[in-house]
């Protein structure tokens, strides 16, 4: 349990560490498309037959703006945008297929957004069939998608199930009407129940609910009522995220001010309430921000030590190659990262000219690879083994001082061969990773780049 002193000390701006280095610290000047293509081809050749590949598809369109949201979105009610966008995504996939030189074995597909269920079931069918054409599906594959409870139909669920999808994530955030109004994310409990019941009746094996603590106007009684309603449906997995207030990046968050947000102490109480209620309901804490039932694949992976983390978040699927398709998507070739352009217009134009739509990236150095391995171990296993002499890297010895402070506060136990996260430290994984983030400490930001930890 967090103590007030630790909370105050460690509520600092910190990356979410879906990658290392984090995007603001990429060596963008060293990036070029040809080297990116070469590293994708090399990783595909070395890992496809062994691990398969992951595919993330970003579908950015939403009919209304959720003001809490930090994702890359395009707000429109004009559904004529669907087909041109899907055609562009399939063209981008074709360009990657040319780089592969062989049939990909797909182990993971995730549809994110935006609102993937903005698209008609017919168009989602066209998209997924286009990706799966001339591809193999790994025998342990998992396909998942994000869905808005207010617009997800039985046809959406049935179509995607027939294409191999078995997991969906419902963006709920909070059932409190006051909170829903100020963040402009409106859905009723009845809508969520209908989608959940339909999905389970069709045969989906894992339903996730996204909830957020720290939202504007959120209070303990309202969050408790939300979680009680969640308990009536018992999703297989819950993502319980800290609200990231980044109005300098997402102007929609200026609909409310810091005065509408819980302060650090109130936010800690919201987290503790949620965590205690989830545990009492039978959920186990998994990694960072996640709770799962014992039957869920993420919990099983956590216990077996096989959980992985990438730009899509936590997953039980390990692959070295993640191909990100769609506007703003990020790909990971294990030795490099690349991000697509961020506007729909530029994305469509580049693909009309048969150009891969990446615009920036980073190639990992030996030092980067070492640090990333330790960060993945910390976030996914709560433990990492290292050797100070065999793994020298910039600022490593300075990081020992920072880790020593974490140790004094009871967050980690470490020596020259191993670091272990304590039960208290599990709630501060971002802070622990930040202690060994050599690029951040070598060039500390002068302006706020990240949301607050805690």
C-alpha positions as CSV (number, residue, x, y, z in Angstrom):
1,X,0.0,0.0,0.0
2,X,1.3,3.4,-0.9
3,X,2.2,5.7,2.0
4,X,1.6,9.5,1.7
5,X,5.3,10.2,1.8
6,X,6.1,7.8,-1.0
7,X,3.2,9.1,-3.0
8,X,4.4,12.7,-2.7
9,X,8.0,11.7,-3.5
10,X,7.3,9.5,-6.5
11,X,4.4,11.5,-8.1
12,X,6.7,12.9,-10.8
13,X,6.5,13.1,-14.6
14,X,7.5,9.7,-15.9
15,X,7.3,7.8,-19.2
16,X,4.9,4.8,-19.6
17,X,7.8,2.7,-21.0
18,X,6.0,0.9,-23.9
19,X,9.5,1.3,-25.5
20,X,13.0,2.1,-24.6
21,X,14.3,4.6,-25.6
22,X,11.0,6.5,-25.2
23,X,9.8,8.4,-28.3
24,X,11.1,11.8,-27.2
25,X,14.6,10.3,-26.9
26,X,14.8,8.6,-30.3
27,X,17.9,9.5,-32.4
28,X,15.7,10.8,-35.3
29,X,18.6,12.2,-37.2
30,X,20.1,8.7,-37.6
31,X,16.9,7.3,-39.1
32,X,16.3,6.6,-42.8
33,X,13.7,4.5,-44.6
34,X,16.1,2.2,-46.3
35,X,17.8,1.2,-43.1
36,X,14.4,0.7,-41.5
37,X,13.4,-1.6,-44.4
38,X,16.6,-3.6,-44.0
39,X,16.1,-4.1,-40.3
40,X,12.5,-5.2,-40.8
41,X,13.6,-7.8,-43.4
42,X,16.5,-9.1,-41.2
43,X,14.2,-9.5,-38.1
44,X,11.5,-11.1,-40.1
45,X,14.0,-13.7,-41.6
46,X,15.4,-14.5,-38.2
47,X,12.2,-14.7,-36.1
48,X,9.1,-15.3,-38.3
49,X,9.4,-19.1,-38.3
50,X,10.2,-19.3,-34.6
51,X,7.9,-16.6,-33.1
52,X,5.7,-15.3,-35.8
53,X,4.9,-11.5,-36.0
54,X,2.5,-9.1,-34.4
55,X,0.3,-6.6,-36.3
56,X,-1.2,-3.5,-34.8
57,X,-3.7,-1.6,-36.9
58,X,-4.7,2.0,-35.9
59,X,-8.2,3.0,-36.9
60,X,-8.3,6.7,-35.9
61,X,-11.9,7.7,-36.6
62,X,-14.4,8.6,-33.8
63,X,-17.8,10.2,-34.1
64,X,-17.2,12.4,-31.0
65,X,-14.2,13.6,-29.0
66,X,-13.6,12.0,-25.6
67,X,-11.9,14.9,-23.9
68,X,-9.7,12.7,-21.6
69,X,-8.2,10.8,-24.6
70,X,-4.6,11.0,-25.5
71,X,-4.8,8.9,-28.7
72,X,-4.3,10.1,-32.3
73,X,-7.9,10.5,-33.5
74,X,-9.9,12.0,-36.3
75,X,-13.5,13.2,-35.3
76,X,-16.1,12.8,-38.0
77,X,-19.6,11.4,-38.6
78,X,-18.8,10.9,-42.3
79,X,-18.4,7.2,-42.8
80,X,-17.3,7.5,-46.4
81,X,-13.8,7.8,-45.0
82,X,-13.8,4.1,-44.1
83,X,-13.1,2.5,-47.5
84,X,-10.2,4.8,-48.7
85,X,-8.5,4.3,-45.3
86,X,-8.8,0.6,-45.4
87,X,-7.5,0.5,-48.9
88,X,-4.5,2.5,-47.8
89,X,-3.8,0.2,-44.8
90,X,-3.9,-2.8,-47.1
91,X,-1.5,-1.1,-49.5
92,X,0.9,-0.4,-46.5
93,X,0.6,-4.1,-45.6
94,X,1.5,-5.0,-49.1
95,X,4.6,-2.9,-48.9
96,X,5.7,-4.7,-45.8
97,X,4.9,-8.0,-47.4
98,X,7.4,-7.2,-50.2
99,X,10.0,-6.5,-47.5
100,X,9.4,-9.9,-45.8
101,X,10.0,-11.9,-48.9
102,X,8.2,-14.9,-47.4
103,X,4.7,-15.7,-46.0
104,X,4.3,-14.1,-42.6
105,X,3.1,-16.2,-39.6
106,X,0.7,-13.9,-37.7
107,X,0.7,-14.5,-34.0
108,X,-1.1,-11.4,-32.9
109,X,-3.5,-8.8,-34.4
110,X,-4.8,-5.9,-32.4
111,X,-7.2,-3.2,-33.7
112,X,-6.8,0.1,-31.8
113,X,-7.9,3.6,-32.2
114,X,-9.8,5.8,-32.3
115,X,-12.8,3.6,-32.4
116,X,-12.4,0.4,-34.4
117,X,-16.1,-0.2,-34.2
118,X,-16.6,3.2,-36.0
119,X,-16.0,1.0,-39.1
120,X,-18.8,-1.2,-40.4
121,X,-18.6,-4.9,-39.8
122,X,-18.4,-5.3,-43.6
123,X,-15.3,-3.0,-43.9
124,X,-13.6,-4.7,-40.9
125,X,-14.2,-8.0,-42.7
126,X,-12.5,-6.6,-45.8
127,X,-9.6,-5.3,-43.7
128,X,-8.8,-8.5,-41.8
129,X,-9.3,-10.8,-44.8
130,X,-6.8,-8.6,-46.7
131,X,-4.2,-8.9,-44.0
132,X,-4.7,-12.6,-43.6
133,X,-4.6,-13.3,-47.3
134,X,-1.4,-15.2,-48.2
135,X,-0.5,-15.3,-44.5
136,X,-0.4,-18.1,-42.0
137,X,-2.0,-17.9,-38.6
138,X,0.1,-19.1,-35.7
139,X,-1.5,-22.0,-33.8
140,X,-1.3,-19.9,-30.6
141,X,-2.5,-16.7,-32.2
142,X,-4.6,-14.1,-30.4
143,X,-6.6,-11.5,-32.2
144,X,-8.2,-8.6,-30.2
145,X,-9.9,-5.3,-30.7
146,X,-10.9,-2.2,-28.8
147,X,-14.6,-1.3,-28.9
148,X,-17.0,1.5,-27.8
149,X,-19.9,0.0,-25.9
150,X,-22.3,2.5,-27.4
151,X,-21.7,1.5,-31.1
152,X,-20.6,-2.1,-31.0
153,X,-23.2,-4.3,-32.7
154,X,-23.9,-8.0,-32.7
155,X,-22.7,-8.0,-36.3
156,X,-19.4,-6.5,-35.3
157,X,-18.9,-9.2,-32.7
158,X,-19.9,-12.1,-35.0
159,X,-17.9,-10.9,-38.0
160,X,-14.7,-10.5,-36.0
161,X,-15.2,-13.8,-34.2
162,X,-15.6,-15.6,-37.5
163,X,-12.2,-14.0,-38.5
164,X,-10.5,-15.4,-35.4
165,X,-10.9,-12.7,-32.8
166,X,-11.4,-14.0,-29.3
167,X,-10.7,-11.0,-27.1
168,X,-12.2,-7.5,-26.9
169,X,-11.5,-4.5,-24.8
170,X,-14.4,-2.2,-23.8
171,X,-13.5,1.4,-23.1
172,X,-15.6,2.3,-20.1
173,X,-13.5,4.6,-17.9
174,X,-16.3,5.4,-15.4
175,X,-20.1,4.9,-15.1
176,X,-20.6,8.1,-13.0
177,X,-22.8,10.4,-15.1
178,X,-21.0,13.5,-14.0
179,X,-17.7,12.1,-15.0
180,X,-19.0,10.8,-18.3
181,X,-20.4,14.2,-19.1
182,X,-17.3,16.2,-18.5
183,X,-15.1,13.7,-20.4
184,X,-17.7,13.3,-23.1
185,X,-17.6,9.5,-23.0
186,X,-21.2,8.4,-22.7
187,X,-22.4,4.8,-22.4
188,X,-24.8,3.1,-20.1
189,X,-24.3,0.1,-17.9
190,X,-27.0,-1.6,-20.0
191,X,-25.0,-1.1,-23.2
192,X,-21.9,-2.5,-21.6
193,X,-23.8,-5.5,-20.3
194,X,-25.4,-6.1,-23.7
195,X,-22.0,-6.1,-25.5
196,X,-20.4,-8.3,-22.8
197,X,-23.2,-10.8,-22.8
198,X,-23.3,-10.9,-26.6
199,X,-19.5,-11.5,-26.8
200,X,-19.6,-14.3,-24.3
201,X,-22.6,-15.9,-26.0
202,X,-20.8,-15.8,-29.4
203,X,-17.7,-17.4,-27.9
204,X,-15.2,-14.7,-26.9
205,X,-12.9,-16.1,-24.3
206,X,-11.6,-12.8,-22.8
207,X,-13.3,-9.5,-22.2
208,X,-11.3,-6.5,-20.9
209,X,-12.7,-3.4,-19.3
210,X,-10.7,-0.2,-19.4
211,X,-11.2,2.0,-16.3
212,X,-9.4,5.2,-15.4
213,X,-8.7,6.8,-12.0
214,X,-7.9,10.4,-11.5
215,X,-10.5,11.7,-14.0
216,X,-12.1,15.2,-13.5
217,X,-14.9,15.3,-11.0
218,X,-14.2,11.6,-10.0
219,X,-14.8,10.8,-6.3
220,X,-14.6,7.8,-4.1
221,X,-18.3,7.0,-4.0
222,X,-18.7,7.3,-7.7
223,X,-15.8,5.1,-8.5
224,X,-17.0,2.5,-5.9
225,X,-20.3,2.4,-7.6
226,X,-18.6,2.0,-11.0
227,X,-16.5,-1.0,-9.7
228,X,-19.6,-2.6,-8.1
229,X,-21.2,-2.5,-11.5
230,X,-18.1,-4.0,-13.1
231,X,-18.3,-6.7,-10.5
232,X,-21.8,-7.7,-11.8
233,X,-20.2,-8.5,-15.2
234,X,-16.8,-9.8,-14.0
235,X,-14.7,-9.2,-17.1
236,X,-11.7,-11.5,-17.5
237,X,-9.3,-8.6,-17.3
238,X,-9.3,-5.0,-16.1
239,X,-6.9,-2.2,-17.1
240,X,-7.0,0.4,-14.4
241,X,-5.1,3.3,-15.8
242,X,-4.0,6.5,-14.2
243,X,-5.4,9.5,-16.0
244,X,-2.7,11.2,-18.1
245,X,-3.3,15.0,-18.1
246,X,-1.3,16.3,-21.1
247,X,-3.3,19.3,-22.4
248,X,-0.1,20.7,-24.1
249,X,-0.4,17.6,-26.4
250,X,-4.2,17.1,-26.4
251,X,-6.1,20.4,-26.5
252,X,-9.4,18.6,-25.9
253,X,-8.3,18.1,-22.2
254,X,-8.7,21.9,-21.8
255,X,-12.4,21.4,-21.5
256,X,-11.6,21.1,-17.8
257,X,-8.8,22.4,-15.6
258,X,-6.5,21.0,-12.9
259,X,-9.0,22.3,-10.4
260,X,-11.4,19.7,-11.6
261,X,-8.9,16.9,-11.1
262,X,-8.3,15.0,-7.8
263,X,-5.1,16.1,-6.1
264,X,-2.3,13.6,-5.5
265,X,-3.7,12.4,-2.2
266,X,-7.3,12.0,-3.5
267,X,-5.9,10.2,-6.6
268,X,-4.0,7.8,-4.4
269,X,-7.2,7.1,-2.5
270,X,-9.0,6.4,-5.7
271,X,-6.3,3.9,-6.8
272,X,-6.3,2.2,-3.4
273,X,-10.1,1.9,-3.4
274,X,-10.0,0.3,-6.9
275,X,-7.2,-2.0,-6.2
276,X,-8.7,-3.2,-2.9
277,X,-12.1,-3.8,-4.6
278,X,-10.6,-5.7,-7.5
279,X,-8.6,-8.0,-5.1
280,X,-11.7,-8.6,-3.0
281,X,-13.6,-9.5,-6.2
282,X,-11.0,-12.2,-7.0
283,X,-8.7,-10.4,-9.4
284,X,-4.9,-10.6,-9.2
285,X,-2.6,-7.7,-9.9
286,X,-0.6,-8.3,-13.1
287,X,2.3,-6.1,-14.2
288,X,1.5,-2.4,-14.1
289,X,-2.1,-1.1,-14.2
290,X,-3.7,-4.6,-14.9
291,X,-5.8,-7.0,-12.9
292,X,-6.9,-10.4,-14.2
293,X,-8.8,-13.5,-13.2
294,X,-6.8,-16.7,-12.7
295,X,-8.3,-18.1,-15.9
296,X,-7.2,-15.2,-18.1
297,X,-4.2,-15.6,-20.5
298,X,-2.4,-12.6,-19.1
299,X,-2.5,-13.9,-15.6
300,X,-1.3,-17.3,-16.8
301,X,1.6,-15.6,-18.6
302,X,2.5,-13.6,-15.5
303,X,2.7,-16.7,-13.4
304,X,4.7,-18.6,-16.1
305,X,7.1,-15.6,-16.5
306,X,6.2,-15.3,-20.2
307,X,4.4,-11.9,-20.2
308,X,5.7,-9.4,-22.7
309,X,5.2,-5.6,-23.2
310,X,5.3,-3.6,-26.4
311,X,3.7,-0.6,-28.0
312,X,0.3,-2.2,-27.5
313,X,0.9,-2.7,-23.8
314,X,1.0,-6.0,-21.9
315,X,0.5,-9.2,-23.9
316,X,1.1,-12.9,-23.4
317,X,2.4,-13.1,-27.0
318,X,6.1,-12.7,-27.5
319,X,7.3,-11.6,-31.0
320,X,10.4,-9.7,-32.1
321,X,8.6,-8.0,-35.0
322,X,5.6,-5.8,-34.5
323,X,4.3,-4.1,-37.7
324,X,2.2,-1.0,-37.0
325,X,-0.2,-0.2,-39.8
326,X,-2.3,3.0,-40.1
327,X,-1.8,6.6,-39.2
328,X,0.6,7.3,-36.3
329,X,1.2,3.6,-35.7
330,X,4.6,2.6,-34.3
331,X,6.5,-0.5,-35.5
332,X,9.2,-2.4,-33.7
333,X,11.8,-4.5,-35.5
334,X,13.5,-5.3,-32.1
335,X,16.6,-3.4,-33.3
336,X,14.7,-0.4,-34.5
337,X,11.5,1.6,-34.2
338,X,9.6,3.6,-36.8
339,X,6.4,5.7,-36.5
340,X,4.0,6.5,-39.3
341,X,2.9,10.1,-40.2
342,X,0.2,11.5,-37.9
343,X,-2.3,13.0,-40.3
344,X,-4.8,11.0,-42.4
345,X,-4.2,13.2,-45.4
346,X,-0.4,12.7,-45.5
347,X,-0.8,9.0,-44.8
348,X,-3.2,8.5,-47.7
349,X,-1.0,10.6,-50.0
350,X,2.2,8.7,-49.3
351,X,0.5,5.4,-49.9
352,X,-1.0,6.6,-53.2
353,X,2.7,7.0,-54.2
354,X,3.6,3.5,-52.9
355,X,5.8,5.0,-50.2
356,X,6.1,3.5,-46.7
357,X,4.5,6.2,-44.5
358,X,7.1,6.2,-41.7
359,X,8.5,9.7,-40.9
360,X,10.7,9.1,-37.8
361,X,12.4,6.3,-35.9
362,X,15.3,5.0,-33.9
363,X,17.9,2.3,-34.3
364,X,18.8,0.8,-30.9
365,X,22.5,0.8,-29.8
366,X,24.0,-2.0,-27.8
367,X,23.4,0.1,-24.7
368,X,19.8,0.6,-25.6
369,X,19.3,-3.1,-26.0
370,X,20.8,-3.9,-22.6
371,X,18.6,-1.3,-20.8
372,X,15.5,-2.4,-22.7
373,X,16.0,-6.0,-21.6
374,X,16.2,-4.9,-18.0
375,X,13.2,-2.7,-18.3
376,X,11.1,-5.5,-19.9
377,X,12.2,-7.8,-17.1
378,X,11.2,-5.3,-14.4
379,X,7.8,-4.5,-15.9
380,X,6.9,-8.1,-16.9
381,X,8.6,-10.2,-14.3
382,X,9.4,-7.9,-11.4
383,X,13.0,-9.0,-11.5
384,X,16.1,-8.8,-13.6
385,X,19.6,-10.3,-13.6
386,X,22.6,-8.2,-14.5
387,X,26.3,-8.1,-14.3
388,X,27.9,-4.7,-13.7
389,X,31.2,-5.7,-15.3
390,X,29.8,-7.4,-18.4
391,X,27.2,-4.7,-19.0
392,X,28.8,-1.3,-18.7
393,X,26.8,1.5,-20.2
394,X,26.6,5.2,-19.9
395,X,25.3,6.5,-16.6
396,X,24.9,2.9,-15.2
397,X,26.9,3.6,-12.1
398,X,25.0,6.8,-11.5
399,X,21.8,4.8,-11.8
400,X,23.1,2.7,-8.8
401,X,22.7,5.8,-6.6
402,X,19.1,6.2,-7.8
403,X,18.4,2.5,-7.2
404,X,19.9,2.8,-3.8
405,X,17.4,5.5,-2.9
406,X,14.6,3.3,-4.2
407,X,15.9,0.4,-2.1
408,X,16.0,2.7,1.0
409,X,12.3,3.4,0.4
410,X,11.5,-0.3,0.1
411,X,10.6,-0.4,-3.6
412,X,13.4,-2.7,-4.8
413,X,16.1,-5.1,-3.4
414,X,19.2,-5.3,-5.5
415,X,22.9,-6.2,-5.6
416,X,25.6,-6.7,-8.3
417,X,23.7,-9.6,-9.9
418,X,20.0,-9.0,-9.5
419,X,17.2,-6.5,-8.9
420,X,13.8,-7.6,-7.5
421,X,10.7,-5.4,-7.2
422,X,9.1,-5.5,-3.8
423,X,5.3,-5.7,-3.2
424,X,5.3,-2.0,-2.6
425,X,7.5,-1.4,-5.6
426,X,4.9,-3.0,-8.0
427,X,3.0,0.3,-7.7
428,X,6.0,2.3,-8.8
429,X,7.3,0.4,-11.9
430,X,7.5,3.6,-13.9
431,X,9.7,5.2,-11.3
432,X,11.9,2.1,-11.1
433,X,12.4,2.0,-14.8
434,X,13.1,5.7,-14.9
435,X,16.1,5.1,-12.5
436,X,18.0,3.1,-15.2
437,X,16.8,5.3,-18.2
438,X,20.2,6.5,-19.3
439,X,19.0,8.7,-22.1
440,X,16.5,10.6,-19.9
441,X,19.2,11.3,-17.2
442,X,21.8,12.3,-19.9
443,X,19.4,14.9,-21.2
444,X,16.8,15.7,-18.6
445,X,13.8,17.5,-20.1
446,X,13.4,21.3,-19.5
447,X,9.7,21.1,-20.2
448,X,7.1,18.5,-19.2
449,X,7.1,15.6,-21.7
450,X,5.3,12.9,-19.8
451,X,2.3,12.5,-17.6
452,X,2.6,12.1,-13.8
453,X,3.4,8.7,-12.3
454,X,1.0,7.5,-9.6
